[in-house]
């Protein structure tokens, strides 16, 4: 009996003396501070290249760039604005202004559906934080360019311009509606909002399967407006659930509910969250595989970008639901943030091409940007940290 008591006592003492888990408050402050240092290096690295913006790294770790017309061009400026929001540091604001200015000509770009990513993440955050009317005018011009891609017959904004599909619309496009909702509120013109609602309603109707997973691409017949075909271009196959695609849908419909307060969009967001969180292939650390149906699970590549997007969306969604669901969503987001903030995903200062997160997947089946840092992973990771921080401050 004495031996048993001694063993239990030693075990309790050893457990109580073990390393304590870092509080979320301390973790978020530390990772934000380190992210500031990393992005100061990132911004300085292209300070003398006003025609370039960061994209990813190559196999040797060398920085790869994009022009302003690349769909990811707005994320680094947006991340710099978020880090300026956190610090109030004038040097970070100067970097954010410098990188944002590189995108101005894209306000006239009618050849892409991604103007929301490009302009709202950059100029949108800049306008929110500075009130600069020049930013406001650029955003409104960009919104006008974006709605030029809307077709009343299909009810959607066209995504790609290529001959593989008649009129392709991808789930990612839900994210670009935020620029149009903003434009409607700012200008007072309801046409932007009406297009958003038409696009969202058509997406609910045609993109989602009975289990609330989403295909990637729906192509429409331009004469009848009916669905022509469905594909999952960046996923494993046409019937699979591409990881980041599910993240875009969750975030997009959470945002659409915020902007409309229409309960059908809240229900859609909750259904998507349910699919993601209850999926048997979602790992315990809550960072998804690049596709929920990848054939080589559990050895399949993880996608940090999908994890960051989901975490940010769940933090916002937690404020719109009942206490039980809110707790589930926040606990999941906390797990995702802790995982992404671990050495497995969070890069050392000066490493990883000066990006924050490692291990994202752009387009695996196309052998493009596989297991590399990606700008949008960093953007939504920082957004998730700030959203969680603000949520706890409000409480």
C-alpha positions as CSV (number, residue, x, y, z in Angstrom):
1,X,0.0,0.0,0.0
2,X,2.8,2.4,0.9
3,X,4.5,1.6,-2.4
4,X,1.3,2.4,-4.3
5,X,0.9,5.7,-2.4
6,X,4.5,6.6,-3.1
7,X,4.1,5.9,-6.9
8,X,0.9,8.0,-7.1
9,X,2.4,10.9,-5.2
10,X,5.5,10.9,-7.4
11,X,3.3,10.8,-10.5
12,X,1.2,13.7,-9.3
13,X,4.3,15.8,-8.5
14,X,5.9,15.0,-11.8
15,X,2.8,15.9,-13.7
16,X,2.3,19.2,-11.8
17,X,5.9,20.2,-12.4
18,X,5.8,19.5,-16.1
19,X,5.7,22.3,-18.7
20,X,2.4,24.2,-18.7
21,X,0.6,24.9,-21.9
22,X,1.1,28.4,-23.2
23,X,-2.0,30.5,-22.7
24,X,-3.7,31.7,-25.9
25,X,-3.1,35.3,-24.9
26,X,0.6,34.8,-24.5
27,X,0.8,32.6,-27.6
28,X,-1.0,35.1,-29.8
29,X,1.2,38.0,-28.6
30,X,4.4,36.1,-29.1
31,X,3.4,34.9,-32.7
32,X,2.2,38.3,-33.7
33,X,5.5,39.9,-32.5
34,X,7.5,37.3,-34.4
35,X,5.3,37.7,-37.5
36,X,6.1,41.5,-37.4
37,X,9.8,40.7,-37.4
38,X,9.3,38.2,-40.3
39,X,7.3,40.6,-42.4
40,X,9.7,43.5,-41.9
41,X,12.3,41.2,-43.5
42,X,9.8,40.2,-46.2
43,X,8.9,43.8,-47.1
44,X,12.5,44.9,-47.1
45,X,13.5,42.2,-49.5
46,X,11.5,43.6,-52.4
47,X,11.6,47.3,-51.3
48,X,13.5,48.2,-54.5
49,X,11.3,46.1,-56.8
50,X,8.0,48.0,-57.1
51,X,6.7,45.8,-59.9
52,X,6.9,42.6,-57.7
53,X,5.0,41.1,-54.8
54,X,5.8,37.9,-52.9
55,X,4.2,34.6,-53.9
56,X,6.0,31.6,-52.5
57,X,9.5,30.0,-52.6
58,X,11.2,27.5,-54.9
59,X,12.8,24.1,-54.0
60,X,16.0,25.9,-52.9
61,X,14.1,28.4,-50.7
62,X,14.4,31.3,-53.1
63,X,11.6,33.8,-53.1
64,X,9.2,33.6,-56.0
65,X,7.2,36.7,-56.9
66,X,4.0,37.7,-58.8
67,X,3.1,40.9,-60.6
68,X,0.1,43.0,-59.5
69,X,-2.2,41.0,-61.8
70,X,-1.6,37.7,-59.9
71,X,-4.5,36.6,-57.8
72,X,-2.4,36.5,-54.6
73,X,-1.0,40.0,-55.1
74,X,-3.1,41.6,-52.3
75,X,-2.3,39.3,-49.5
76,X,1.1,40.5,-48.4
77,X,-0.1,44.2,-48.5
78,X,-3.1,43.0,-46.4
79,X,-0.9,41.2,-43.9
80,X,1.2,44.3,-43.5
81,X,-1.9,46.3,-42.8
82,X,-3.0,43.8,-40.2
83,X,0.4,43.9,-38.5
84,X,0.3,47.7,-38.6
85,X,-3.1,47.5,-36.9
86,X,-1.5,45.4,-34.2
87,X,1.5,47.5,-33.6
88,X,0.7,51.1,-34.7
89,X,4.3,51.1,-36.1
90,X,4.7,53.9,-38.7
91,X,7.4,51.8,-40.5
92,X,4.9,49.0,-41.0
93,X,2.3,51.5,-42.3
94,X,4.9,52.8,-44.8
95,X,5.6,49.3,-46.0
96,X,1.8,48.6,-46.3
97,X,1.3,51.8,-48.3
98,X,4.2,51.0,-50.5
99,X,3.0,47.4,-51.3
100,X,-0.6,48.4,-51.6
101,X,0.2,51.1,-54.2
102,X,1.7,48.4,-56.5
103,X,-1.8,47.1,-57.2
104,X,-3.6,50.3,-58.2
105,X,-3.8,49.6,-61.9
106,X,-5.7,46.4,-61.2
107,X,-8.8,48.5,-60.4
108,X,-9.4,48.5,-64.2
109,X,-8.8,44.7,-64.5
110,X,-12.0,43.1,-65.9
111,X,-10.2,39.9,-66.7
112,X,-10.3,38.3,-63.2
113,X,-12.9,37.4,-60.6
114,X,-10.2,37.8,-57.9
115,X,-10.4,41.6,-57.5
116,X,-11.8,41.1,-54.0
117,X,-8.7,39.2,-52.9
118,X,-6.4,41.6,-54.8
119,X,-8.0,44.9,-53.8
120,X,-10.1,44.4,-50.7
121,X,-7.4,42.6,-48.7
122,X,-5.0,45.5,-49.6
123,X,-6.9,48.7,-50.2
124,X,-9.8,47.5,-48.1
125,X,-7.7,47.1,-45.0
126,X,-5.9,50.3,-45.8
127,X,-9.1,52.3,-46.1
128,X,-10.5,50.8,-42.9
129,X,-7.4,51.8,-41.0
130,X,-6.6,55.2,-42.5
131,X,-9.8,56.5,-44.1
132,X,-7.8,57.5,-47.2
133,X,-10.4,58.6,-49.8
134,X,-8.1,57.7,-52.6
135,X,-8.3,54.1,-51.4
136,X,-12.1,54.4,-51.3
137,X,-12.2,55.5,-54.9
138,X,-9.8,52.7,-56.1
139,X,-12.0,50.1,-54.4
140,X,-15.2,51.5,-56.0
141,X,-13.6,51.4,-59.4
142,X,-12.5,47.9,-58.7
143,X,-16.0,46.9,-57.7
144,X,-17.3,48.2,-61.0
145,X,-14.7,46.1,-62.9
146,X,-15.7,43.0,-60.9
147,X,-19.4,43.2,-61.6
148,X,-18.6,43.4,-65.4
149,X,-18.1,39.7,-65.1
150,X,-21.7,39.1,-63.8
151,X,-24.2,37.4,-66.2
152,X,-27.9,37.6,-65.2
153,X,-28.6,34.4,-67.2
154,X,-26.3,32.3,-65.0
155,X,-26.9,34.5,-61.9
156,X,-23.1,34.4,-61.1
157,X,-19.9,36.2,-61.6
158,X,-17.7,34.3,-64.1
159,X,-14.4,33.0,-62.7
160,X,-12.0,31.9,-65.4
161,X,-11.7,32.9,-69.0
162,X,-10.7,29.7,-70.8
163,X,-12.1,27.3,-73.3
164,X,-12.2,24.2,-71.0
165,X,-15.6,25.4,-69.6
166,X,-18.4,27.4,-71.0
167,X,-19.0,29.7,-67.9
168,X,-16.9,28.4,-64.9
169,X,-17.7,29.6,-61.4
170,X,-15.5,28.4,-58.6
171,X,-16.3,28.2,-54.9
172,X,-13.4,30.6,-54.2
173,X,-15.5,33.3,-55.8
174,X,-17.6,33.6,-52.7
175,X,-14.7,35.4,-51.1
176,X,-14.7,38.2,-53.6
177,X,-18.2,39.2,-52.8
178,X,-17.0,41.0,-49.7
179,X,-15.7,43.8,-51.9
180,X,-19.1,44.2,-53.5
181,X,-21.0,44.2,-50.2
182,X,-18.6,47.0,-49.1
183,X,-19.2,48.9,-52.3
184,X,-22.9,48.7,-51.9
185,X,-22.8,50.1,-48.4
186,X,-20.3,52.8,-49.3
187,X,-21.9,54.0,-52.5
188,X,-25.5,53.4,-51.6
189,X,-26.0,51.5,-54.9
190,X,-27.8,48.3,-54.3
191,X,-26.7,46.7,-57.6
192,X,-23.5,45.4,-56.0
193,X,-25.5,43.8,-53.1
194,X,-28.0,42.3,-55.5
195,X,-25.3,40.6,-57.5
196,X,-23.8,39.2,-54.3
197,X,-27.1,37.7,-53.3
198,X,-27.7,36.3,-56.7
199,X,-24.3,34.7,-56.8
200,X,-24.6,33.3,-53.2
201,X,-28.0,31.8,-53.9
202,X,-26.9,30.2,-57.1
203,X,-23.8,28.8,-55.3
204,X,-25.9,27.3,-52.6
205,X,-28.2,25.7,-55.2
206,X,-25.5,24.2,-57.4
207,X,-22.1,23.9,-55.7
208,X,-23.1,21.8,-52.7
209,X,-23.7,18.1,-52.3
210,X,-26.2,16.5,-49.9
211,X,-23.5,16.2,-47.2
212,X,-22.7,19.9,-47.7
213,X,-19.3,19.3,-49.2
214,X,-18.6,21.5,-52.2
215,X,-17.3,20.8,-55.7
216,X,-14.7,23.3,-56.9
217,X,-16.1,24.3,-60.3
218,X,-19.6,24.6,-61.7
219,X,-19.8,25.5,-65.4
220,X,-23.0,27.0,-66.7
221,X,-24.6,26.9,-70.2
222,X,-24.5,30.6,-71.3
223,X,-27.8,30.2,-73.3
224,X,-30.0,28.5,-70.8
225,X,-28.2,29.4,-67.6
226,X,-28.4,25.8,-66.4
227,X,-25.6,23.7,-65.0
228,X,-23.4,22.3,-67.8
229,X,-20.9,20.3,-65.7
230,X,-19.3,20.0,-62.3
231,X,-15.6,19.5,-61.5
232,X,-13.1,19.6,-58.7
233,X,-10.2,21.1,-60.6
234,X,-7.7,21.5,-57.8
235,X,-8.9,18.5,-55.7
236,X,-8.4,14.8,-56.0
237,X,-11.3,14.1,-58.3
238,X,-14.7,15.5,-59.2
239,X,-16.4,13.8,-56.3
240,X,-13.9,14.7,-53.7
241,X,-13.9,17.5,-51.1
242,X,-10.9,19.7,-51.9
243,X,-9.7,21.1,-48.5
244,X,-9.3,24.7,-49.3
245,X,-12.5,24.7,-51.3
246,X,-14.4,23.8,-48.2
247,X,-12.6,26.5,-46.3
248,X,-13.6,29.2,-48.9
249,X,-17.2,28.1,-48.7
250,X,-17.3,28.3,-44.9
251,X,-15.7,31.7,-44.8
252,X,-17.7,33.0,-47.7
253,X,-21.1,32.1,-46.3
254,X,-20.2,33.3,-42.8
255,X,-19.3,36.7,-44.4
256,X,-22.4,36.7,-46.5
257,X,-24.5,36.2,-43.3
258,X,-22.7,39.0,-41.6
259,X,-23.5,41.3,-44.6
260,X,-27.2,40.3,-45.0
261,X,-28.3,38.8,-41.7
262,X,-30.3,36.3,-43.8
263,X,-30.6,33.2,-41.7
264,X,-30.3,30.9,-44.8
265,X,-26.7,31.9,-45.2
266,X,-26.0,31.2,-41.5
267,X,-27.5,27.8,-41.9
268,X,-25.3,27.1,-44.9
269,X,-22.2,28.2,-43.0
270,X,-23.2,25.9,-40.1
271,X,-23.8,23.0,-42.5
272,X,-20.3,23.5,-44.1
273,X,-18.7,23.7,-40.6
274,X,-20.5,20.5,-39.7
275,X,-19.1,18.7,-42.7
276,X,-15.6,19.9,-41.9
277,X,-15.5,19.3,-38.2
278,X,-17.3,15.9,-38.2
279,X,-15.4,14.5,-41.1
280,X,-13.6,11.3,-40.2
281,X,-10.5,12.4,-42.1
282,X,-10.0,15.6,-40.3
283,X,-6.8,15.1,-38.2
284,X,-6.8,15.6,-34.4
285,X,-4.8,18.8,-34.8
286,X,-7.5,20.1,-37.1
287,X,-5.3,21.1,-40.0
288,X,-6.9,19.5,-43.1
289,X,-5.3,17.3,-45.7
290,X,-5.2,19.0,-49.1
291,X,-8.2,17.0,-50.0
292,X,-10.6,15.2,-47.5
293,X,-10.6,12.3,-49.9
294,X,-7.0,12.1,-50.8
295,X,-6.1,8.4,-51.4
296,X,-2.9,8.4,-49.3
297,X,-4.3,9.6,-46.0
298,X,-2.8,9.7,-43.4
299,X,0.4,10.3,-45.4
300,X,-1.3,13.0,-47.6
301,X,0.0,16.6,-47.6
302,X,-1.6,18.9,-45.1
303,X,-2.7,22.4,-46.1
304,X,-1.9,25.1,-43.6
305,X,-3.8,27.7,-45.7
306,X,-7.0,25.7,-45.4
307,X,-6.5,25.5,-41.6
308,X,-5.9,29.2,-41.3
309,X,-8.9,30.1,-43.4
310,X,-11.2,27.7,-41.4
311,X,-9.8,29.1,-38.1
312,X,-10.6,32.7,-39.0
313,X,-14.0,31.8,-40.3
314,X,-14.9,29.7,-37.2
315,X,-13.9,32.6,-34.9
316,X,-16.4,34.9,-36.6
317,X,-19.1,32.2,-36.9
318,X,-18.8,31.5,-33.2
319,X,-20.4,34.9,-32.6
320,X,-23.5,34.1,-34.6
321,X,-24.6,30.7,-33.1
322,X,-25.8,29.2,-29.8
323,X,-23.5,28.7,-26.9
324,X,-22.9,25.0,-27.6
325,X,-21.9,25.5,-31.2
326,X,-19.9,28.6,-30.3
327,X,-17.8,26.6,-27.8
328,X,-17.2,23.9,-30.4
329,X,-16.1,26.4,-33.1
330,X,-13.8,28.3,-30.8
331,X,-12.2,25.2,-29.4
332,X,-11.5,24.0,-32.9
333,X,-10.1,27.4,-33.9
334,X,-7.9,27.3,-30.8
335,X,-6.6,23.9,-31.7
336,X,-5.8,25.1,-35.2
337,X,-4.1,28.2,-34.0
338,X,-2.0,26.2,-31.6
339,X,-1.0,23.8,-34.3
340,X,-0.2,26.5,-36.8
341,X,1.8,28.3,-34.1
342,X,3.9,25.2,-33.4
343,X,7.5,24.7,-34.8
344,X,6.0,22.2,-37.3
345,X,4.2,25.1,-39.1
346,X,5.5,28.4,-37.7
347,X,8.8,29.4,-39.4
348,X,12.0,30.6,-37.6
349,X,12.9,34.3,-38.2
350,X,14.6,34.7,-41.6
351,X,13.7,31.2,-42.8
352,X,11.0,30.0,-45.1
353,X,11.5,32.9,-47.5
354,X,10.4,35.2,-44.7
355,X,6.9,33.8,-44.8
356,X,5.2,32.9,-41.5
357,X,3.7,29.5,-42.1
358,X,5.1,26.4,-43.7
359,X,3.3,23.4,-45.4
360,X,0.6,24.8,-47.6
361,X,-0.7,23.3,-50.8
362,X,-1.7,25.3,-53.8
363,X,-2.5,22.9,-56.6
364,X,-1.2,19.4,-56.0
365,X,-2.8,17.6,-59.0
366,X,-1.2,20.4,-61.1
367,X,2.2,19.9,-59.4
368,X,2.1,23.6,-58.4
369,X,3.0,25.1,-55.0
370,X,3.1,21.8,-53.1
371,X,4.2,21.9,-49.4
372,X,5.4,25.5,-49.6
373,X,4.6,28.8,-47.8
374,X,1.7,30.7,-49.4
375,X,0.7,34.4,-48.9
376,X,-2.9,33.6,-48.2
377,X,-2.0,31.2,-45.4
378,X,-0.1,34.0,-43.7
379,X,-2.9,36.5,-44.3
380,X,-5.7,34.4,-42.8
381,X,-3.4,33.1,-39.9
382,X,-2.8,36.7,-38.8
383,X,-6.5,37.6,-39.3
384,X,-7.4,34.6,-37.1
385,X,-4.9,35.7,-34.4
386,X,-6.4,39.2,-34.4
387,X,-10.0,38.0,-34.4
388,X,-9.4,35.7,-31.5
389,X,-7.5,38.5,-29.6
390,X,-10.3,41.0,-30.3
391,X,-13.0,38.4,-29.3
392,X,-11.4,37.8,-25.9
393,X,-10.8,41.6,-25.4
394,X,-14.5,42.2,-26.0
395,X,-15.4,39.5,-23.5
